[in-house]
Amino acid sequence: MELRHLRYFIAVAEEGSLTLAAERRLHTAQPSLSRQMRDLEYEVGVQLMNRSVHGIELTAAGKAFLDHARLALAQVDAAVEAARRAGQPGRGTFAIGFQTGHEMNWLPRAMHVLREELKNIQVTISSDYSPDLAEALVRGRLDVAFLRAEPNFDLCYEVVDHEPLIVLMPSDHRLTSLEAVPPREFVGEIFVGGSNKATVLRAVTEDYLRRSGLDIKLDHGVDNLAMAISLVASTRGLALMPAYAKNLLPWSVVSRPLEGEAPTIDLVVGYSKANTSPILKLFLSRMGALNDRVPTKFGNHAEGRERDTR
């Protein structure tokens, strides 16, 4: 079994189609991919997927194999990254990721924590969805990230903030006349919330609605805040989002607090326990300083490398 078999299998499983996986992800011919999957099943010794005109559906064995295949590739990527860093001991790099939108509050604080080392290291900054940041930590592409405590990743988390949820609505919505929105006002409204990918936000929202005695179904699931804001503006719906959203709203969308005790969602610093970076160890030892008042200017030691600012 080769690593390419695992990569091919993951692509097929995620796309749900041999044809789409071949065209979109792997850039190979579909007959060749089908042959690779048959070879993989022969080597594993069980059927991993059911094939039909509607696409691919994993068997119970295939679902179990998928989890381990992802873990195996993540460990390989982490090993490669660790080897590269060890082979360049004088480089002194430190990669920090932020859930998009949190940079304005937490980047200055993170740089302040590292202020004494900035002249000797190169700090790289990236922005992405929380699950993608978690995957980057597992794969060794990031040293530390400000994100949600994603449940499906083997990472260490330390809570740095409890963000209350607020209500997003169109700027001319009837509820803008209220100083705070009672949860019962969601009844009958188009509701925008976290998708299956945004597992932490979805779980907090569903728990809050359940405790409020409301049986409200999600009309639109979103992966990130930008999608939520766009859907609120276009569908004239309501959304429950973390309070940092207030800093990113266009004129067409406004926010109001929830009436009573609002649910909160944790912002955490995440890192891999397998990461032996001395800079990470130093950063974690100074975590208590993240909430200190800090200056706003830090020089030119941070290098932005925005792969995706969604």
ROSE-824211 format. One record per residue: x negated, y negated, z of N, C-alpha, C in turn. Coordinates in steps of 0.1 Angstrom, whole numbers, padded with zeros to 4 digits, always signed. Atoms other than C-alpha are relative to their C-alpha. Example, Ala and Ser with C-alpha at 12.3 -4.5 7.8 and 13.67 -1.06 7.14 Angstrom:
BEGIN
-0009+0012+0000-0123+0045+0078-0009-0012+0000/+0009+0011+0000-0137+0011+0071+0008-0011+0008/
END
This chain:
BEGIN
-0008+0012+0000+0000+0000+0000-0009-0012+0000/+0008+0012+0001-0014-0034-0010+0009-0012+0005/-0007+0012-0005-0005-0069+0003+0010-0005-0010/-0009+0005+0010+0010-0078-0030+0014+0008+0000/-0013-0008-0002+0037-0050-0024+0008-0007+0010/-0007+0007-0011+0046-0068+0008+0006-0013-0005/-0005+0013+0005+0048-0102-0009+0011+0001-0010/-0011-0003+0009+0069-0088-0037+0013+0004+0007/-0012-0004-0007+0093-0071-0014+0006-0011+0008/-0006+0011-0008+0098-0102+0008+0007-0010-0010/-0006+0009+0010+0105-0123-0024+0013+0006-0005/-0013-0006+0005+0131-0098-0036+0010-0001+0011/-0010+0000-0011+0147-0096-0002+0006-0014+0002/-0004+0014-0003+0149-0134+0002+0008-0005-0012/-0008+0005+0012+0162-0140-0034+0012+0008-0002/-0012-0009+0002+0186-0110-0033+0001+0005-0014/-0001-0003+0014+0177-0103-0069-0014+0003-0005/+0013-0002+0007+0148-0087-0088-0003-0010-0010/+0002+0010+0011+0154-0110-0117-0004-0014+0005/+0003+0013-0006+0154-0142-0096-0014+0000+0006/+0013+0000-0006+0124-0131-0076-0011+0000-0010/+0010+0000+0010+0105-0123-0107-0002-0013-0007/+0001+0013+0007+0113-0156-0124-0004-0012+0009/+0001+0012-0008+0114-0181-0096-0013+0001+0010/+0010-0001-0011+0089-0168-0070-0013+0007-0005/+0012-0008+0003+0065-0143-0086-0006-0002-0014/+0004+0003+0013+0063-0154-0122-0006+0013-0007/+0004-0013+0007+0061-0118-0135+0012+0005-0007/-0011-0006+0007+0083-0096-0156+0008+0009+0009/-0009-0008-0009+0113-0080-0140-0002+0015-0001/+0002-0015+0000+0106-0044-0152-0013+0003+0008/+0012-0002-0008+0071-0047-0137+0003-0001+0015/-0004+0002-0014+0086-0059-0104+0008+0012+0005/-0008-0011-0003+0111-0031-0104-0009+0013+0003/+0009-0011-0002+0083-0006-0108-0008-0001+0013/+0008+0002-0012+0063-0021-0080+0009+0003+0013/-0009-0003-0011+0094-0018-0057+0002+0015+0001/-0002-0015-0001+0099+0019-0066-0013+0006+0005/+0012-0005-0005+0062+0025-0059-0001-0002+0015/+0000+0003-0014+0066+0008-0025+0009+0010+0008/-0009-0009-0007+0096+0029-0016-0005+0014+0000/+0006-0014+0001+0078+0061-0027-0011+0001+0011/+0010+0000-0010+0049+0052-0004+0005+0000+0014/-0006+0000-0014+0071+0043+0026+0007+0013+0003/-0006-0013-0001+0091+0074+0020+0015-0001+0003/-0014+0002-0002+0126+0059+0024+0005-0011-0010/-0006+0010+0008+0150+0038+0003+0001-0013+0008/+0000+0013-0007+0145+0001+0012+0011-0009-0005/-0010+0009+0006+0171-0015-0011+0010+0008-0009/-0011-0004+0009+0204-0008-0029+0001-0009-0011/-0001+0008+0012+0205-0020-0065+0014+0001-0006/-0013+0000+0007+0237-0030-0082+0000-0012-0010/-0001+0011+0009+0249-0054-0109+0001-0014+0007/-0001+0012-0008+0255-0079-0081-0013-0005+0007/+0013+0004-0006+0219-0079-0070-0006+0011+0009/+0007-0009-0009+0198-0064-0042+0006-0002+0014/-0004+0000-0014+0210-0054-0007-0009+0009+0007/+0009-0008-0008+0186-0042+0019+0007+0011+0007/-0005-0011-0009+0192-0008+0036-0004-0004+0014/+0005+0002-0014+0188-0005+0073-0015+0001+0001/+0015-0001+0000+0153+0007+0067-0007-0012-0007/+0005+0012+0006+0147-0022+0044-0001-0012+0009/+0000+0011-0009+0157-0047+0070-0010+0001+0011/+0011-0002-0010+0134-0032+0095-0014-0002-0006/+0013+0002+0007+0106-0031+0070-0003-0015-0003/+0001+0014+0003+0112-0068+0061-0006-0007+0012/+0005+0007-0012+0106-0080+0097-0015+0003+0001/+0014-0004-0002+0073-0061+0099-0009-0005-0012/+0008+0005+0011+0062-0071+0064-0003-0015+0002/+0003+0014-0003+0066-0108+0073-0010-0002+0010/+0009+0001-0011+0047-0103+0105-0014+0003-0005/+0013-0004+0006+0019-0085+0086-0007-0011-0008/+0005+0011+0008+0015-0113+0061-0004-0012+0008/+0003+0011-0009+0016-0139+0088-0013+0002+0007/+0012-0003-0007-0012-0122+0106-0012+0000-0010/+0011+0001+0010-0033-0119+0074-0003-0014-0003/+0002+0014+0002-0028-0156+0067-0008-0006+0012/+0007+0006-0012-0038-0165+0103-0014+0005+0000/+0014-0005+0000-0069-0143+0100-0008-0007-0010/+0007+0007+0010-0079-0160+0068-0004-0014+0005/+0002+0013-0005-0074-0194+0083-0011-0001+0012/+0009+0000-0011-0093-0185+0115-0015+0003-0005/+0013-0003+0006-0122-0171+0094-0006-0013-0007/+0005+0012+0007-0124-0203+0073-0004-0011+0011/+0004+0010-0011-0125-0225+0105-0013+0005+0006/+0012-0005-0007-0151-0203+0121-0012-0002-0010/+0011+0001+0009-0172-0205+0089-0004-0015-0002/+0003+0014+0001-0171-0243+0091+0001-0007+0014/-0001+0005-0014-0178-0250+0128-0002-0015+0002/+0002+0014-0002-0189-0285+0123+0010-0009-0006/-0011+0008+0006-0158-0297+0105+0009-0007+0009/-0008+0006-0010-0137-0304+0135+0013-0006-0004/-0014+0004+0005-0102-0305+0121+0010+0004+0010/-0012-0003-0009-0069-0305+0140+0012-0004-0008/-0012+0002+0008-0036-0301+0122+0012-0001+0009/-0012+0002-0008-0004-0315+0138+0012-0001-0010/-0013+0001+0008+0031-0310+0124+0011-0007+0008/-0011+0007-0006+0062-0330+0131+0013+0004-0007/-0013-0001+0006+0099-0322+0126+0003-0014-0006/-0001+0013+0007+0107-0349+0100+0009-0010+0008/-0007+0010-0008+0118-0381+0118-0006-0003+0013/+0006+0001-0013+0099-0375+0150-0014-0007+0000/+0014+0006+0000+0066-0390+0138-0001-0013+0007/+0000+0013-0005+0075-0425+0148-0001-0001+0015/+0000+0000-0014+0079-0416+0184-0012+0008+0006/+0009-0009-0006+0054-0388+0189-0014+0000-0006/+0013+0001+0005+0025-0394+0165-0009-0009+0008/+0009+0008-0008+0011-0424+0184-0004+0006+0014/+0003-0006-0013+0014-0404+0217-0010+0011-0002/+0009-0011+0002-0004-0374+0202-0014-0005-0003/+0013+0006+0002-0032-0396+0189-0006-0006+0012/+0005+0006-0013-0035-0413+0223-0006+0012+0008/+0005-0012-0008-0039-0378+0239-0014+0003-0005/+0013-0004+0006-0069-0372+0215-0009-0012-0002/+0007+0013+0003-0082-0408+0216-0015+0001+0001/+0014-0001-0003-0116-0398+0230-0007+0009-0010/+0006-0009+0009-0122-0372+0203+0002-0004-0015/-0004+0004+0014-0109-0391+0172-0012-0003-0008/+0012+0003+0008-0144-0402+0162-0007+0012-0005/+0008-0012+0003-0156-0366+0160+0008+0010-0008/-0009-0010+0007-0126-0348+0144+0008-0007-0011/-0010+0004+0011-0103-0351+0114+0013+0005+0004/-0013-0005-0003-0067-0350+0123+0009-0001-0013/-0009+0000+0012-0042-0340+0095+0014+0000+0005/-0014+0001-0005-0005-0348+0098+0009+0006-0011/-0010-0005+0009+0024-0330+0081+0014-0001+0006/-0014+0002-0004+0062-0333+0082+0008+0011-0007/-0008-0010+0007+0087-0305+0076+0012+0004+0009/-0011-0005-0008+0118-0286+0088-0006+0008+0012/+0005-0007-0012+0114-0270+0123-0003+0015-0003/+0004-0014+0002+0115-0233+0111-0012+0001-0009/+0012+0000+0008+0089-0241+0085-0013-0004+0007/+0011+0003-0009+0067-0257+0111-0004+0012+0008/+0003-0012-0008+0070-0226+0132-0007+0010-0008/+0007-0010+0009+0060-0204+0103-0015-0005-0002/+0013+0005+0003+0030-0227+0096-0009+0002+0013/+0008-0003-0012+0019-0223+0133-0004+0015+0000/+0003-0014-0001+0021-0185+0131-0010+0003-0010/+0010-0003+0011+0001-0185+0098-0013-0007+0002/+0013+0007-0003-0026-0207+0113-0002-0013-0008/+0001+0012+0008-0019-0237+0090+0001-0012+0008/-0001+0011-0009-0011-0259+0119-0005+0004+0014/+0005-0003-0014-0027-0261+0154+0011-0002+0010/-0011+0003-0009+0003-0277+0171+0011-0007-0008/-0011+0007+0007+0037-0290+0161+0011-0004+0010/-0011+0005-0008+0066-0310+0176+0012+0004-0008/-0011-0007+0007+0097-0290+0167+0010+0005+0010/-0010-0007-0008+0126-0269+0181-0006+0013+0005/+0004-0013-0005+0120-0238+0201+0006+0011-0008/-0006-0009+0009+0126-0215+0172-0001+0014+0006/-0001-0012-0008+0137-0181+0186-0007+0012-0008/+0004-0011+0008+0124-0159+0157-0015+0001-0003/+0014+0001+0002+0087-0167+0160-0008+0003+0013/+0008-0003-0011+0060-0154+0184-0009-0012+0003/+0007+0012-0003+0049-0188+0197+0002-0004+0014/-0002+0006-0013+0044-0207+0229+0006-0014-0001/-0007+0013+0001+0066-0237+0236-0001-0007+0014/-0001+0009-0012+0064-0266+0261+0009-0011-0003/-0010+0010+0002+0093-0289+0264-0005-0014+0003/+0005+0013-0002+0085-0326+0260+0012-0010+0000/-0011+0009+0000+0120-0341+0256+0013+0008-0001/-0013-0006+0002+0157-0333+0260+0008-0011-0007/-0007+0010+0008+0176-0352+0233+0015+0003+0000/-0014-0001+0000+0213-0358+0237+0005+0000-0015/-0006+0000+0013+0235-0351+0207+0009-0012-0001/-0008+0012+0003+0253-0381+0191+0009+0003-0012/-0009-0002+0011+0281-0384+0166-0004-0009-0012/+0002+0008+0012+0273-0396+0131+0013+0000-0008/-0013+0002+0007+0302-0410+0110-0002-0011-0010/+0000+0011+0009+0308-0433+0080+0001-0013+0007/+0000+0013-0007+0303-0470+0089+0014-0006+0000/-0014+0006-0001+0340-0477+0082+0010+0011+0005/-0009-0010-0006+0354-0446+0100+0008-0006+0011/-0009+0005-0011+0383-0451+0124-0006+0001+0014/+0005-0002-0014+0362-0438+0153-0011-0010+0003/+0010+0010-0003+0337-0467+0150+0005-0010+0010/-0006+0010-0010+0361-0487+0172-0002+0005+0014/+0002-0005-0013+0353-0464+0201-0014-0002+0005/+0013+0001-0005+0324-0469+0224-0007+0014+0002/+0004-0014-0001+0321-0431+0230+0011+0009-0006/-0010-0008+0007+0338-0403+0211+0003+0012+0008/-0004-0013-0007+0358-0376+0230-0001+0011-0010/+0002-0012+0010+0352-0341+0215+0013+0003-0007/-0012-0004+0006+0389-0337+0208+0002-0008-0014/-0001+0007+0012+0385-0363+0180-0006+0007-0012/+0005-0008+0011+0367-0337+0159+0011+0008-0007/-0011-0008+0005+0400-0319+0154+0005-0007-0013/-0006+0006+0012+0412-0324+0118-0010-0007-0009/+0011+0007+0008+0379-0340+0106-0009+0010-0007/+0011-0008+0006+0354-0326+0082-0012+0000+0009/+0010-0001-0009+0327-0313+0103-0013+0005-0006/+0013-0003+0005+0290-0312+0094-0009+0005+0012/+0008-0005-0011+0266-0291+0115-0012+0008-0005/+0012-0007+0003+0234-0270+0116+0004+0013-0008/-0001-0013+0008+0231-0241+0090-0006+0011+0008/+0006-0012-0007+0219-0206+0098-0015-0002+0001/+0014+0002-0001+0184-0219+0092-0003-0009+0012/+0002+0009-0012+0188-0247+0118+0006+0007+0012/-0006-0009-0010+0195-0220+0144+0001-0007+0014/+0000+0006-0013+0187-0241+0175+0012-0010+0001/-0011+0010+0000+0210-0270+0166+0014+0007-0001/-0013-0006+0002+0238-0247+0155+0004+0007+0013/-0003-0007-0013+0236-0227+0188+0005-0011+0010/-0004+0010-0010+0238-0259+0209+0013-0006-0003/-0012+0005+0004+0266-0273+0189+0012+0009+0002/-0011-0009-0002+0287-0242+0190+0003+0002+0014/-0002-0002-0014+0282-0238+0227+0008-0012+0006/-0007+0012-0005+0293-0274+0233+0015+0000-0005/-0014-0001+0005+0325-0270+0211+0008+0010+0008/-0006-0011-0007+0333-0238+0229+0003-0004+0014/-0002+0005-0013+0329-0254+0263+0010-0011+0001/-0010+0010+0001+0351-0282+0252+0014+0005-0004/-0013-0006+0004+0379-0258+0243+0004-0002-0014/-0003+0003+0014+0377-0265+0206-0004+0012-0009/+0003-0011+0010+0379-0239+0178-0002-0007-0013/+0003+0008+0013+0363-0260+0150-0010+0008-0008/+0009-0007+0009+0348-0243+0120-0008-0010-0008/+0010+0008+0007+0318-0257+0102+0005-0001-0015/-0003+0003+0014+0327-0273+0068-0012+0000-0008/+0013+0001+0007+0291-0279+0058-0011+0002+0009/+0012-0003-0008+0259-0264+0072-0012-0006-0007/+0012+0007+0005+0227-0284+0068-0013+0005+0007/+0013-0004-0006+0190-0275+0073-0007-0011+0007/+0008+0011-0005+0179-0310+0082+0008-0013+0001/-0007+0012-0003+0189-0345+0092+0004-0008-0013/-0002+0007+0013+0186-0360+0057+0013+0006-0007/-0012-0006+0006+0212-0335+0044+0012-0004+0008/-0012+0004-0008+0235-0343+0073+0005-0014-0002/-0004+0014+0003+0234-0380+0067+0006-0002-0014/-0006+0000+0013+0241-0375+0030+0014+0005+0000/-0014-0006+0000+0271-0353+0037+0009-0008+0008/-0009+0009-0008+0285-0376+0063+0005-0012-0009/-0003+0011+0009+0283-0405+0038+0009+0004-0012/-0007-0004+0012+0297-0385+0008+0013+0007+0003/-0013-0007-0003+0324-0364+0025+0009-0007+0010/-0007+0008-0011+0334-0389+0052+0003+0009+0012/-0001-0009-0012+0329-0362+0078-0007-0005+0012/+0007+0003-0012+0315-0362+0113-0011+0010+0002/+0010-0010-0002+0283-0346+0124-0006-0002+0015/+0007+0000-0013+0267-0338+0158-0015+0002-0003/+0014+0000+0003+0230-0346+0155-0008-0005+0012/+0009+0006-0011+0200-0353+0179-0001-0015-0001/+0000+0015-0001+0197-0389+0191-0010-0007-0008/+0010+0007+0008+0166-0396+0171+0005-0004-0014/-0007+0004+0012+0189-0398+0141+0003-0015-0001/-0003+0014+0000+0197-0433+0151-0011-0009-0007/+0011+0008+0006+0163-0445+0138-0001+0002-0015/+0001-0004+0015+0169-0431+0103+0013-0003-0008/-0013+0001+0007+0205-0441+0094+0000-0012-0010/-0002+0011+0009+0213-0461+0063+0012-0008+0004/-0012+0009-0004+0240-0489+0064+0013+0008-0001/-0013-0007+0002+0267-0464+0053+0003+0010+0011/-0003-0010-0011+0264-0442+0084-0004-0006+0013/+0002+0005-0013+0266-0452+0120+0001+0011+0011/-0001-0011-0010+0264-0433+0153+0007-0006+0013/-0006+0003-0013+0283-0432+0186-0004+0011+0010/+0002-0010-0010+0276-0414+0218+0012+0009+0002/-0012-0009-0004+0298-0385+0230+0005-0005+0013/-0006+0003-0013+0322-0392+0258-0004+0011+0010/+0003-0009-0010+0312-0376+0291-0015+0005-0001/+0013-0005+0000+0281-0354+0295-0003+0006-0013/+0003-0005+0013+0266-0349+0261-0010+0012+0001/+0010-0011+0001+0248-0316+0252-0013-0005-0004/+0013+0004+0003+0211-0318+0248-0007+0011-0008/+0008-0010+0008+0186-0301+0224-0014-0004+0003/+0014+0002-0004+0150-0296+0234-0009-0003-0012/+0012+0001+0009+0120-0310+0215-0012+0005+0008/+0011-0007-0006+0090-0289+0222-0013-0002-0008/+0013-0002+0006+0053-0287+0215-0002+0015-0002/+0002-0014+0002+0047-0254+0199-0014+0003-0005/+0014-0004+0004+0014-0235+0193-0001+0015+0001/+0002-0014+0000+0002-0200+0187-0010+0004+0011/+0009-0004-0010-0014-0182+0216-0013+0007-0006/+0012-0006+0006-0038-0166+0191-0010-0010-0005/+0009+0011+0005-0053-0200+0182-0010-0003+0011/+0010+0002-0010-0086-0204+0200-0007-0013-0002/+0006+0014+0002-0093-0240+0188-0003-0007+0013/+0003+0008-0013-0111-0259+0216+0007-0013+0000/-0008+0013+0000-0093-0291+0204+0014+0003+0005/-0013-0004-0005-0060-0273+0209+0000+0001+0015/+0001-0002-0015-0071-0263+0244+0000-0013+0007/+0001+0013-0006-0080-0299+0252+0013-0007-0001/-0013+0007+0002-0047-0312+0237+0010+0005+0010/-0009-0006-0010-0027-0288+0259-0003-0004+0014/+0004+0004-0014-0046-0298+0290+0004-0014+0003/-0004+0014-0002-0035-0334+0284+0015-0002-0003/-0015+0001+0004+0002-0327+0276+0007-0010+0009/-0007+0009-0009+0012-0347+0307-0001-0014-0004/+0002+0014+0004+0000-0379+0290+0009-0003-0012/-0008+0003+0012+0024-0375+0260+0011-0011+0003/-0010+0010-0003+0050-0396+0278-0005-0013+0006/+0006+0012-0004+0026-0423+0288+0003-0011-0010/-0001+0011+0009+0030-0458+0274-0013-0001-0007/+0013+0000+0008+0004-0460+0245+0000-0013-0009/+0001+0011+0009-0009-0488+0223+0004+0005-0014/-0005-0004+0013+0002-0488+0186-0010+0001-0010/+0010-0001+0010-0031-0489+0168-0011+0010+0004/+0010-0011-0003-0055-0460+0165-0011+0001-0010/+0011-0001+0010-0078-0467+0136+0004+0009-0012/-0002-0007+0012-0082-0446+0105-0004+0015+0001/+0005-0014-0001-0090-0411+0118+0011+0010-0003/-0011-0010+0004-0056-0395+0109+0002+0000-0015/-0001-0001+0014-0053-0383+0074+0014+0006-0003/-0013-0005+0004-0017-0379+0061-0001+0010-0011/-0001-0009+0012-0010-0349+0039+0014+0006+0000/-0015-0003+0000+0028-0349+0035+0002+0010-0011/-0004-0010+0010+0036-0317+0017+0015-0001-0003/-0014+0000+0002+0073-0322+0022+0006-0009+0011/-0005+0009-0010+0089-0352+0039+0015+0001+0002/-0014-0002-0001+0124-0338+0039+0004+0000+0015/
END
